[in-house]
Amino acid sequence: MTKKELEDKLDELKSDYVRIQSDLDKLVYVRGRASSAEEQLIRLEKEIAEVRRQLEEFE
């Protein structure tokens, strides 16, 4: 992947993270099942960390 592709992927992952975090807040508020959203956030955190690590290799 190029540096630009990694930066674009990082932006997309961050956007997904914010959206899911908002969904999780709503689920918690209405006492819904939040475990799925929590799992998605954990997965996204790992992906974000990996993309950041790859970006550091370019610098």
PDB file of N, CA, C and O in Angstrom:
ATOM      1  N   MET A   1       0.840  -1.183   0.000  1.00  0.00           N
ATOM      2  CA  MET A   1       0.000   0.000   0.000  1.00  0.00           C
ATOM      3  C   MET A   1       0.882   1.242   0.000  1.00  0.00           C
ATOM      4  O   MET A   1       1.970   1.264   0.574  1.00  0.00           O
ATOM      5  N   THR A   2       0.380   2.257  -0.654  1.00  0.00           N
ATOM      6  CA  THR A   2       1.097   3.518  -0.645  1.00  0.00           C
ATOM      7  C   THR A   2       0.750   4.288   0.629  1.00  0.00           C
ATOM      8  O   THR A   2      -0.198   3.958   1.342  1.00  0.00           O
ATOM      9  N   LYS A   3       1.543   5.317   0.888  1.00  0.00           N
ATOM     10  CA  LYS A   3       1.296   6.137   2.067  1.00  0.00           C
ATOM     11  C   LYS A   3      -0.083   6.781   1.986  1.00  0.00           C
ATOM     12  O   LYS A   3      -0.798   6.851   2.985  1.00  0.00           O
ATOM     13  N   LYS A   4      -0.454   7.250   0.802  1.00  0.00           N
ATOM     14  CA  LYS A   4      -1.761   7.894   0.603  1.00  0.00           C
ATOM     15  C   LYS A   4      -2.895   6.897   0.868  1.00  0.00           C
ATOM     16  O   LYS A   4      -3.892   7.249   1.499  1.00  0.00           O
ATOM     17  N   GLU A   5      -2.752   5.672   0.396  1.00  0.00           N
ATOM     18  CA  GLU A   5      -3.779   4.651   0.625  1.00  0.00           C
ATOM     19  C   GLU A   5      -3.921   4.354   2.116  1.00  0.00           C
ATOM     20  O   GLU A   5      -5.033   4.187   2.617  1.00  0.00           O
ATOM     21  N   LEU A   6      -2.793   4.288   2.820  1.00  0.00           N
ATOM     22  CA  LEU A   6      -2.836   4.050   4.254  1.00  0.00           C
ATOM     23  C   LEU A   6      -3.503   5.209   4.989  1.00  0.00           C
ATOM     24  O   LEU A   6      -4.293   4.992   5.908  1.00  0.00           O
ATOM     25  N   GLU A   7      -3.189   6.431   4.589  1.00  0.00           N
ATOM     26  CA  GLU A   7      -3.817   7.602   5.209  1.00  0.00           C
ATOM     27  C   GLU A   7      -5.317   7.604   4.969  1.00  0.00           C
ATOM     28  O   GLU A   7      -6.096   7.910   5.871  1.00  0.00           O
ATOM     29  N   ASP A   8      -5.724   7.258   3.739  1.00  0.00           N
ATOM     30  CA  ASP A   8      -7.157   7.185   3.423  1.00  0.00           C
ATOM     31  C   ASP A   8      -7.844   6.097   4.248  1.00  0.00           C
ATOM     32  O   ASP A   8      -8.954   6.291   4.743  1.00  0.00           O
ATOM     33  N   LYS A   9      -7.178   4.955   4.389  1.00  0.00           N
ATOM     34  CA  LYS A   9      -7.747   3.855   5.187  1.00  0.00           C
ATOM     35  C   LYS A   9      -7.873   4.273   6.644  1.00  0.00           C
ATOM     36  O   LYS A   9      -8.872   3.964   7.294  1.00  0.00           O
ATOM     37  N   LEU A  10      -6.867   4.974   7.164  1.00  0.00           N
ATOM     38  CA  LEU A  10      -6.906   5.446   8.544  1.00  0.00           C
ATOM     39  C   LEU A  10      -8.077   6.404   8.749  1.00  0.00           C
ATOM     40  O   LEU A  10      -8.788   6.312   9.749  1.00  0.00           O
ATOM     41  N   ASP A  11      -8.277   7.318   7.807  1.00  0.00           N
ATOM     42  CA  ASP A  11      -9.416   8.242   7.898  1.00  0.00           C
ATOM     43  C   ASP A  11     -10.741   7.489   7.905  1.00  0.00           C
ATOM     44  O   ASP A  11     -11.654   7.828   8.657  1.00  0.00           O
ATOM     45  N   GLU A  12     -10.838   6.466   7.063  1.00  0.00           N
ATOM     46  CA  GLU A  12     -12.066   5.667   6.992  1.00  0.00           C
ATOM     47  C   GLU A  12     -12.299   4.910   8.303  1.00  0.00           C
ATOM     48  O   GLU A  12     -13.423   4.863   8.803  1.00  0.00           O
ATOM     49  N   LEU A  13     -11.248   4.326   8.850  1.00  0.00           N
ATOM     50  CA  LEU A  13     -11.369   3.600  10.114  1.00  0.00           C
ATOM     51  C   LEU A  13     -11.772   4.526  11.253  1.00  0.00           C
ATOM     52  O   LEU A  13     -12.597   4.161  12.091  1.00  0.00           O
ATOM     53  N   LYS A  14     -11.200   5.711  11.285  1.00  0.00           N
ATOM     54  CA  LYS A  14     -11.548   6.685  12.334  1.00  0.00           C
ATOM     55  C   LYS A  14     -13.010   7.090  12.216  1.00  0.00           C
ATOM     56  O   LYS A  14     -13.709   7.216  13.221  1.00  0.00           O
ATOM     57  N   SER A  15     -13.467   7.294  10.991  1.00  0.00           N
ATOM     58  CA  SER A  15     -14.864   7.659  10.761  1.00  0.00           C
ATOM     59  C   SER A  15     -15.794   6.542  11.234  1.00  0.00           C
ATOM     60  O   SER A  15     -16.797   6.799  11.901  1.00  0.00           O
ATOM     61  N   ASP A  16     -15.454   5.310  10.886  1.00  0.00           N
ATOM     62  CA  ASP A  16     -16.246   4.163  11.340  1.00  0.00           C
ATOM     63  C   ASP A  16     -16.262   4.091  12.861  1.00  0.00           C
ATOM     64  O   ASP A  16     -17.298   3.816  13.466  1.00  0.00           O
ATOM     65  N   TYR A  17     -15.112   4.338  13.473  1.00  0.00           N
ATOM     66  CA  TYR A  17     -15.001   4.273  14.932  1.00  0.00           C
ATOM     67  C   TYR A  17     -15.942   5.281  15.592  1.00  0.00           C
ATOM     68  O   TYR A  17     -16.648   4.953  16.546  1.00  0.00           O
ATOM     69  N   VAL A  18     -15.942   6.504  15.076  1.00  0.00           N
ATOM     70  CA  VAL A  18     -16.795   7.557  15.643  1.00  0.00           C
ATOM     71  C   VAL A  18     -18.269   7.196  15.480  1.00  0.00           C
ATOM     72  O   VAL A  18     -19.069   7.398  16.394  1.00  0.00           O
ATOM     73  N   ARG A  19     -18.620   6.663  14.316  1.00  0.00           N
ATOM     74  CA  ARG A  19     -20.014   6.279  14.060  1.00  0.00           C
ATOM     75  C   ARG A  19     -20.453   5.169  15.019  1.00  0.00           C
ATOM     76  O   ARG A  19     -21.536   5.238  15.600  1.00  0.00           O
ATOM     77  N   ILE A  20     -19.617   4.158  15.179  1.00  0.00           N
ATOM     78  CA  ILE A  20     -19.975   3.039  16.057  1.00  0.00           C
ATOM     79  C   ILE A  20     -20.008   3.479  17.510  1.00  0.00           C
ATOM     80  O   ILE A  20     -20.844   3.010  18.283  1.00  0.00           O
ATOM     81  N   GLN A  21     -19.105   4.379  17.889  1.00  0.00           N
ATOM     82  CA  GLN A  21     -19.114   4.905  19.261  1.00  0.00           C
ATOM     83  C   GLN A  21     -20.429   5.630  19.540  1.00  0.00           C
ATOM     84  O   GLN A  21     -21.000   5.501  20.623  1.00  0.00           O
ATOM     85  N   SER A  22     -20.896   6.381  18.568  1.00  0.00           N
ATOM     86  CA  SER A  22     -22.175   7.083  18.711  1.00  0.00           C
ATOM     87  C   SER A  22     -23.326   6.080  18.840  1.00  0.00           C
ATOM     88  O   SER A  22     -24.218   6.244  19.671  1.00  0.00           O
ATOM     89  N   ASP A  23     -23.287   5.046  18.005  1.00  0.00           N
ATOM     90  CA  ASP A  23     -24.306   3.994  18.087  1.00  0.00           C
ATOM     91  C   ASP A  23     -24.277   3.316  19.456  1.00  0.00           C
ATOM     92  O   ASP A  23     -25.324   3.032  20.038  1.00  0.00           O
ATOM     93  N   LEU A  24     -23.083   3.063  19.960  1.00  0.00           N
ATOM     94  CA  LEU A  24     -22.940   2.426  21.263  1.00  0.00           C
ATOM     95  C   LEU A  24     -23.536   3.299  22.361  1.00  0.00           C
ATOM     96  O   LEU A  24     -24.222   2.801  23.253  1.00  0.00           O
ATOM     97  N   ASP A  25     -23.273   4.598  22.293  1.00  0.00           N
ATOM     98  CA  ASP A  25     -23.837   5.515  23.282  1.00  0.00           C
ATOM     99  C   ASP A  25     -25.364   5.443  23.279  1.00  0.00           C
ATOM    100  O   ASP A  25     -25.997   5.448  24.335  1.00  0.00           O
ATOM    101  N   LYS A  26     -25.940   5.376  22.094  1.00  0.00           N
ATOM    102  CA  LYS A  26     -27.401   5.282  21.990  1.00  0.00           C
ATOM    103  C   LYS A  26     -27.910   3.957  22.559  1.00  0.00           C
ATOM    104  O   LYS A  26     -28.919   3.923  23.264  1.00  0.00           O
ATOM    105  N   LEU A  27     -27.205   2.869  22.250  1.00  0.00           N
ATOM    106  CA  LEU A  27     -27.613   1.559  22.763  1.00  0.00           C
ATOM    107  C   LEU A  27     -27.560   1.521  24.287  1.00  0.00           C
ATOM    108  O   LEU A  27     -28.461   0.983  24.930  1.00  0.00           O
ATOM    109  N   VAL A  28     -26.521   2.085  24.853  1.00  0.00           N
ATOM    110  CA  VAL A  28     -26.391   2.112  26.306  1.00  0.00           C
ATOM    111  C   VAL A  28     -27.526   2.940  26.910  1.00  0.00           C
ATOM    112  O   VAL A  28     -28.093   2.576  27.941  1.00  0.00           O
ATOM    113  N   TYR A  29     -27.848   4.053  26.257  1.00  0.00           N
ATOM    114  CA  TYR A  29     -28.904   4.938  26.755  1.00  0.00           C
ATOM    115  C   TYR A  29     -30.253   4.215  26.812  1.00  0.00           C
ATOM    116  O   TYR A  29     -31.007   4.378  27.771  1.00  0.00           O
ATOM    117  N   VAL A  30     -30.554   3.420  25.789  1.00  0.00           N
ATOM    118  CA  VAL A  30     -31.846   2.720  25.745  1.00  0.00           C
ATOM    119  C   VAL A  30     -31.740   1.295  26.300  1.00  0.00           C
ATOM    120  O   VAL A  30     -32.665   0.493  26.167  1.00  0.00           O
ATOM    121  N   ARG A  31     -30.611   1.001  26.914  1.00  0.00           N
ATOM    122  CA  ARG A  31     -30.355  -0.306  27.514  1.00  0.00           C
ATOM    123  C   ARG A  31     -30.446  -1.441  26.493  1.00  0.00           C
ATOM    124  O   ARG A  31     -30.991  -2.511  26.766  1.00  0.00           O
ATOM    125  N   GLY A  32     -29.895  -1.170  25.313  1.00  0.00           N
ATOM    126  CA  GLY A  32     -29.863  -2.185  24.258  1.00  0.00           C
ATOM    127  C   GLY A  32     -28.641  -3.081  24.400  1.00  0.00           C
ATOM    128  O   GLY A  32     -27.838  -2.929  25.321  1.00  0.00           O
ATOM    129  N   ARG A  33     -28.522  -4.013  23.471  1.00  0.00           N
ATOM    130  CA  ARG A  33     -27.389  -4.943  23.489  1.00  0.00           C
ATOM    131  C   ARG A  33     -26.172  -4.255  22.882  1.00  0.00           C
ATOM    132  O   ARG A  33     -26.121  -4.026  21.673  1.00  0.00           O
ATOM    133  N   ALA A  34     -25.211  -3.932  23.707  1.00  0.00           N
ATOM    134  CA  ALA A  34     -24.061  -3.144  23.282  1.00  0.00           C
ATOM    135  C   ALA A  34     -22.826  -3.989  23.001  1.00  0.00           C
ATOM    136  O   ALA A  34     -21.825  -3.455  22.523  1.00  0.00           O
ATOM    137  N   SER A  35     -22.860  -5.269  23.277  1.00  0.00           N
ATOM    138  CA  SER A  35     -21.655  -6.097  23.145  1.00  0.00           C
ATOM    139  C   SER A  35     -21.137  -6.159  21.712  1.00  0.00           C
ATOM    140  O   SER A  35     -19.926  -6.167  21.494  1.00  0.00           O
ATOM    141  N   SER A  36     -22.021  -6.202  20.751  1.00  0.00           N
ATOM    142  CA  SER A  36     -21.593  -6.248  19.350  1.00  0.00           C
ATOM    143  C   SER A  36     -20.843  -4.969  18.965  1.00  0.00           C
ATOM    144  O   SER A  36     -19.800  -5.026  18.314  1.00  0.00           O
ATOM    145  N   ALA A  37     -21.376  -3.832  19.367  1.00  0.00           N
ATOM    146  CA  ALA A  37     -20.723  -2.551  19.068  1.00  0.00           C
ATOM    147  C   ALA A  37     -19.376  -2.473  19.776  1.00  0.00           C
ATOM    148  O   ALA A  37     -18.411  -1.956  19.214  1.00  0.00           O
ATOM    149  N   GLU A  38     -19.302  -2.977  20.991  1.00  0.00           N
ATOM    150  CA  GLU A  38     -18.035  -2.966  21.731  1.00  0.00           C
ATOM    151  C   GLU A  38     -16.992  -3.825  21.016  1.00  0.00           C
ATOM    152  O   GLU A  38     -15.824  -3.444  20.935  1.00  0.00           O
ATOM    153  N   GLU A  39     -17.404  -4.969  20.502  1.00  0.00           N
ATOM    154  CA  GLU A  39     -16.492  -5.842  19.769  1.00  0.00           C
ATOM    155  C   GLU A  39     -15.989  -5.159  18.498  1.00  0.00           C
ATOM    156  O   GLU A  39     -14.816  -5.274  18.143  1.00  0.00           O
ATOM    157  N   GLN A  40     -16.889  -4.449  17.820  1.00  0.00           N
ATOM    158  CA  GLN A  40     -16.484  -3.729  16.610  1.00  0.00           C
ATOM    159  C   GLN A  40     -15.472  -2.637  16.945  1.00  0.00           C
ATOM    160  O   GLN A  40     -14.512  -2.430  16.202  1.00  0.00           O
ATOM    161  N   LEU A  41     -15.681  -1.945  18.051  1.00  0.00           N
ATOM    162  CA  LEU A  41     -14.739  -0.901  18.452  1.00  0.00           C
ATOM    163  C   LEU A  41     -13.362  -1.485  18.755  1.00  0.00           C
ATOM    164  O   LEU A  41     -12.342  -0.903  18.385  1.00  0.00           O
ATOM    165  N   ILE A  42     -13.334  -2.611  19.412  1.00  0.00           N
ATOM    166  CA  ILE A  42     -12.050  -3.270  19.725  1.00  0.00           C
ATOM    167  C   ILE A  42     -11.334  -3.665  18.437  1.00  0.00           C
ATOM    168  O   ILE A  42     -10.124  -3.479  18.306  1.00  0.00           O
ATOM    169  N   ARG A  43     -12.091  -4.211  17.492  1.00  0.00           N
ATOM    170  CA  ARG A  43     -11.511  -4.606  16.202  1.00  0.00           C
ATOM    171  C   ARG A  43     -10.960  -3.384  15.469  1.00  0.00           C
ATOM    172  O   ARG A  43      -9.862  -3.428  14.915  1.00  0.00           O
ATOM    173  N   LEU A  44     -11.727  -2.296  15.470  1.00  0.00           N
ATOM    174  CA  LEU A  44     -11.277  -1.075  14.799  1.00  0.00           C
ATOM    175  C   LEU A  44     -10.038  -0.487  15.463  1.00  0.00           C
ATOM    176  O   LEU A  44      -9.146   0.010  14.776  1.00  0.00           O
ATOM    177  N   GLU A  45      -9.974  -0.538  16.782  1.00  0.00           N
ATOM    178  CA  GLU A  45      -8.794  -0.037  17.485  1.00  0.00           C
ATOM    179  C   GLU A  45      -7.546  -0.791  17.046  1.00  0.00           C
ATOM    180  O   GLU A  45      -6.489  -0.189  16.857  1.00  0.00           O
ATOM    181  N   LYS A  46      -7.665  -2.106  16.882  1.00  0.00           N
ATOM    182  CA  LYS A  46      -6.529  -2.914  16.428  1.00  0.00           C
ATOM    183  C   LYS A  46      -6.142  -2.556  14.995  1.00  0.00           C
ATOM    184  O   LYS A  46      -4.959  -2.449  14.673  1.00  0.00           O
ATOM    185  N   GLU A  47      -7.143  -2.373  14.139  1.00  0.00           N
ATOM    186  CA  GLU A  47      -6.865  -2.005  12.748  1.00  0.00           C
ATOM    187  C   GLU A  47      -6.206  -0.632  12.668  1.00  0.00           C
ATOM    188  O   GLU A  47      -5.264  -0.439  11.900  1.00  0.00           O
ATOM    189  N   ILE A  48      -6.696   0.317  13.454  1.00  0.00           N
ATOM    190  CA  ILE A  48      -6.121   1.662  13.465  1.00  0.00           C
ATOM    191  C   ILE A  48      -4.665   1.599  13.916  1.00  0.00           C
ATOM    192  O   ILE A  48      -3.803   2.248  13.323  1.00  0.00           O
ATOM    193  N   ALA A  49      -4.391   0.832  14.948  1.00  0.00           N
ATOM    194  CA  ALA A  49      -3.015   0.693  15.443  1.00  0.00           C
ATOM    195  C   ALA A  49      -2.115   0.095  14.362  1.00  0.00           C
ATOM    196  O   ALA A  49      -0.978   0.536  14.193  1.00  0.00           O
ATOM    197  N   GLU A  50      -2.606  -0.890  13.638  1.00  0.00           N
ATOM    198  CA  GLU A  50      -1.815  -1.527  12.587  1.00  0.00           C
ATOM    199  C   GLU A  50      -1.530  -0.547  11.444  1.00  0.00           C
ATOM    200  O   GLU A  50      -0.406  -0.490  10.945  1.00  0.00           O
ATOM    201  N   VAL A  51      -2.526   0.211  11.036  1.00  0.00           N
ATOM    202  CA  VAL A  51      -2.321   1.174   9.949  1.00  0.00           C
ATOM    203  C   VAL A  51      -1.345   2.262  10.397  1.00  0.00           C
ATOM    204  O   VAL A  51      -0.494   2.685   9.615  1.00  0.00           O
ATOM    205  N   ARG A  52      -1.456   2.711  11.620  1.00  0.00           N
ATOM    206  CA  ARG A  52      -0.511   3.709  12.138  1.00  0.00           C
ATOM    207  C   ARG A  52       0.912   3.149  12.151  1.00  0.00           C
ATOM    208  O   ARG A  52       1.863   3.861  11.829  1.00  0.00           O
ATOM    209  N   ARG A  53       1.058   1.878  12.524  1.00  0.00           N
ATOM    210  CA  ARG A  53       2.371   1.255  12.523  1.00  0.00           C
ATOM    211  C   ARG A  53       2.942   1.222  11.107  1.00  0.00           C
ATOM    212  O   ARG A  53       4.126   1.495  10.906  1.00  0.00           O
ATOM    213  N   GLN A  54       2.105   0.888  10.131  1.00  0.00           N
ATOM    214  CA  GLN A  54       2.544   0.851   8.747  1.00  0.00           C
ATOM    215  C   GLN A  54       2.928   2.253   8.261  1.00  0.00           C
ATOM    216  O   GLN A  54       3.896   2.411   7.516  1.00  0.00           O
ATOM    217  N   LEU A  55       2.172   3.263   8.681  1.00  0.00           N
ATOM    218  CA  LEU A  55       2.503   4.634   8.287  1.00  0.00           C
ATOM    219  C   LEU A  55       3.845   5.082   8.871  1.00  0.00           C
ATOM    220  O   LEU A  55       4.595   5.815   8.227  1.00  0.00           O
ATOM    221  N   GLU A  56       4.137   4.640  10.079  1.00  0.00           N
ATOM    222  CA  GLU A  56       5.418   4.989  10.692  1.00  0.00           C
ATOM    223  C   GLU A  56       6.592   4.442   9.899  1.00  0.00           C
ATOM    224  O   GLU A  56       7.671   5.035   9.899  1.00  0.00           O
ATOM    225  N   GLU A  57       6.398   3.338   9.234  1.00  0.00           N
ATOM    226  CA  GLU A  57       7.455   2.748   8.395  1.00  0.00           C
ATOM    227  C   GLU A  57       7.811   3.638   7.216  1.00  0.00           C
ATOM    228  O   GLU A  57       8.935   3.584   6.715  1.00  0.00           O
ATOM    229  N   PHE A  58       6.864   4.461   6.766  1.00  0.00           N
ATOM    230  CA  PHE A  58       7.116   5.367   5.647  1.00  0.00           C
ATOM    231  C   PHE A  58       7.961   6.564   6.075  1.00  0.00           C
ATOM    232  O   PHE A  58       8.616   7.196   5.246  1.00  0.00           O
ATOM    233  N   GLU A  59       7.945   6.869   7.357  1.00  0.00           N
ATOM    234  CA  GLU A  59       8.636   8.081   7.834  1.00  0.00           C
ATOM    235  C   GLU A  59      10.032   7.812   8.276  1.00  0.00           C
ATOM    236  O   GLU A  59      10.733   8.731   8.701  1.00  0.00           O
TER     237      GLU A  59
END
